[in-house]
Amino acid sequence: MKTKKYCILVFLAVGISAVAYWSTFVEGKESKPVTNNSIQQLTVADEERDTLVGLQGVCVLLEVESQDGSFYGLRRQTLQRDTELRLRQNGIRVFSVKEVLTIPGSPMLYINVNINIFKITPAELDLVEREYPIFKEMDVRGKKIEELGLASVAIDVRLAQAVLLLRDVNVLDPSATTWQTGSVFGAPVSKLPEVRKFIQENVDIFINDYLAANPKKQPKDEKPKVEQNNKSG
């Protein structure tokens, strides 16, 4: 029983942390992602960025998974369209599945969004409130604890492409991960539609690395033509 009470308290603490995080990031309209205990961001190694050099473009494959089959406003088609538009706006070509098979390496930008919902039963909440009366009075930005639906969200963004083994060039992996980033965080269920912002930020990390690995060639400056006035003698 003590273990169960402890687990419930830990869950509530994580939930409150998630609500506080979303209050500062989404409602406070921060321009950059906040790095704290509520969000863990996977960093990209320099070696991974090097695998983007010479990349002609990507094919985007995106999926949304949740344990109860609900997607909370996160429609796969909308997220895929968001991603492809963002890539094109930054000069990165987007291939269809059929087209990418004709491109060297067949590069695929794979995006997975995984949602897990946590629920507290009324009996569990009563148990905590009896043992710790402070929870009965606790309020998070105007919402009672029992009104909060809480979720954990994992976003995985990776580039997969065909690679050969140096020790045996006859061995081909058609879909090896050569670049990857992602983030894991908690959020109120009511805020899940706004997870789109986090997906975009992870895609932006790929865009920035791609542009750094494939800088545009600057046109050579043309010398200005000097007009000469012929004066009649």
C-alpha positions in Angstrom: 0.0 0.0 0.0 2.8 2.4 0.8 4.5 1.6 -2.5 1.2 2.4 -4.3 0.8 5.7 -2.5 4.4 6.6 -3.3 3.9 5.8 -7.0 0.8 8.0 -7.2 2.6 10.9 -5.5 5.5 10.5 -8.0 3.0 10.5 -10.9 1.3 13.7 -9.6 4.6 15.4 -9.2 5.5 14.6 -12.8 2.1 15.8 -13.9 2.4 19.1 -12.1 5.9 19.5 -13.6 4.4 18.9 -17.1 1.7 21.4 -16.6 4.2 24.0 -15.3 6.4 23.4 -18.3 3.6 23.9 -20.8 2.5 27.0 -19.0 5.9 28.6 -19.5 6.6 27.3 -23.0 3.3 27.3 -24.8 1.3 30.0 -22.9 4.4 32.1 -22.3 5.3 31.8 -26.0 9.0 31.1 -25.5 10.8 31.4 -28.9 13.1 28.5 -28.0 12.6 25.1 -26.4 13.1 25.0 -22.7 15.6 22.5 -21.5 14.8 21.4 -17.9 13.6 18.3 -16.1 10.4 18.2 -18.1 12.0 17.7 -21.5 14.9 15.6 -22.6 16.4 16.5 -26.0 18.6 14.0 -27.9 21.7 15.8 -29.2 23.2 15.2 -32.7 26.9 14.2 -33.0 29.1 15.8 -35.6 29.7 12.5 -37.3 25.9 12.2 -37.9 25.8 15.7 -39.6 28.6 14.5 -41.9 26.2 11.8 -43.3 24.0 14.6 -44.7 26.7 15.9 -47.1 25.6 15.6 -50.7 22.0 14.5 -49.8 19.7 15.4 -52.7 16.6 15.4 -50.6 14.4 13.0 -48.5 11.2 11.1 -48.5 9.1 11.8 -45.3 7.5 8.9 -43.4 5.5 9.9 -40.4 3.3 8.0 -37.9 1.4 8.8 -34.7 0.9 6.0 -32.1 -1.1 6.0 -28.9 -2.1 3.2 -26.5 -5.8 3.9 -26.8 -6.0 4.6 -30.5 -6.9 8.3 -30.0 -4.7 10.9 -31.6 -5.9 14.0 -29.8 -5.9 16.3 -32.8 -2.6 15.0 -34.1 -3.6 13.9 -37.6 -0.9 12.1 -39.5 -1.8 13.7 -42.8 -1.6 17.2 -41.2 1.8 16.6 -39.5 3.2 15.1 -42.7 2.0 18.1 -44.7 3.5 20.4 -42.1 6.9 18.6 -42.3 7.1 18.5 -46.1 6.2 22.2 -46.4 8.8 23.1 -43.9 11.5 21.2 -45.8 10.5 22.7 -49.1 10.5 26.2 -47.7 14.1 25.7 -46.7 15.2 24.4 -50.1 15.2 20.7 -49.3 13.6 18.5 -52.0 10.9 16.1 -50.9 10.6 12.9 -52.8 7.7 10.5 -53.1 8.2 6.9 -52.0 8.5 5.9 -55.7 10.9 8.7 -56.5 13.2 8.1 -53.5 14.0 4.5 -54.6 15.8 6.0 -57.6 17.9 8.3 -55.5 21.4 7.2 -54.2 20.9 5.9 -50.7 17.1 6.2 -50.8 17.1 8.7 -47.9 14.0 8.5 -45.6 13.2 11.0 -42.9 11.3 8.9 -40.4 9.2 10.7 -37.7 7.4 8.8 -34.9 5.2 10.4 -32.3 4.3 8.1 -29.4 1.7 9.1 -26.8 0.9 7.4 -23.5 -1.9 8.6 -21.3 -1.8 8.3 -17.5 -5.1 8.0 -15.5 -5.7 8.3 -11.8 -8.9 6.6 -10.5 -11.1 8.5 -8.0 -10.2 5.9 -5.3 -6.5 6.5 -5.8 -7.0 10.3 -5.6 -9.0 9.9 -2.4 -6.2 7.8 -1.0 -3.6 10.5 -1.6 -5.9 13.3 -0.3 -6.6 11.5 2.9 -2.9 10.8 3.5 -1.8 14.2 2.3 -4.5 16.9 2.7 -2.5 19.5 0.8 -3.4 17.7 -2.4 -7.1 18.4 -1.8 -6.4 22.1 -2.0 -3.8 22.0 -4.7 -4.6 24.0 -7.8 -2.5 24.2 -11.0 -3.3 27.3 -12.9 -6.9 27.1 -12.0 -7.4 23.4 -12.5 -7.9 20.8 -9.9 -5.7 17.8 -9.9 -8.6 15.5 -10.8 -9.3 17.5 -13.9 -5.9 16.9 -15.3 -5.4 14.3 -17.9 -1.6 13.7 -18.2 0.4 12.2 -21.0 4.0 11.3 -21.8 5.1 12.1 -25.4 8.1 10.8 -27.3 9.2 12.3 -30.6 11.7 10.4 -32.7 13.2 12.0 -35.9 15.8 10.0 -37.8 17.3 9.8 -41.3 17.6 6.3 -42.7 19.6 5.6 -45.8 21.4 2.7 -47.5 25.0 2.1 -46.3 27.8 -0.4 -47.1 30.1 -2.1 -44.6 33.7 -1.0 -45.1 35.0 -4.5 -44.2 32.7 -6.1 -46.8 31.2 -3.9 -49.5 29.0 -6.8 -50.5 26.9 -6.2 -47.3 24.3 -3.5 -47.8 21.9 -2.2 -45.1 19.1 -0.6 -47.1 17.8 1.5 -44.2 20.5 2.3 -41.6 20.0 5.2 -39.2 22.7 7.8 -39.9 21.2 10.8 -38.2 18.8 11.1 -35.3 17.3 13.5 -32.8 14.2 13.5 -30.6 12.6 14.6 -27.4 10.6 13.1 -24.5 8.4 15.2 -22.2 5.1 15.3 -20.2 2.1 17.3 -21.2 -1.6 17.8 -20.2 -3.9 15.9 -22.6 -5.7 19.2 -23.4 -2.4 20.5 -24.8 -1.5 17.5 -27.0 -2.6 19.3 -30.2 0.2 21.7 -29.6 2.8 18.9 -29.7 3.0 20.0 -33.4 5.3 22.8 -32.2 7.7 20.2 -30.8 7.6 18.1 -33.9 8.5 21.2 -36.0 11.4 22.1 -33.7 12.9 18.6 -34.1 12.5 18.8 -37.9 14.2 22.2 -37.7 17.2 20.6 -36.1 17.4 18.3 -39.2 16.9 21.3 -41.5 19.7 23.3 -39.8 22.1 20.3 -40.0 21.2 19.7 -43.6 21.8 23.3 -44.6 25.1 23.4 -42.7 26.3 20.2 -44.5 25.1 21.5 -47.9 25.8 25.2 -48.0 24.6 27.0 -51.1 27.3 28.1 -53.5 27.5 31.8 -53.6 27.5 33.3 -57.1 30.7 35.1 -58.1 30.4 38.8 -57.9 30.3 40.3 -61.4 32.5 43.3 -61.9 30.3 46.4 -62.6 30.5 47.6 -66.1 32.0 51.1 -66.4 30.3 53.3 -68.9 32.7 55.4 -70.9 31.5 58.6 -72.5 33.1 59.3 -75.8 33.7 63.0 -76.1 33.9 64.4 -79.5 37.0 66.4 -80.1 
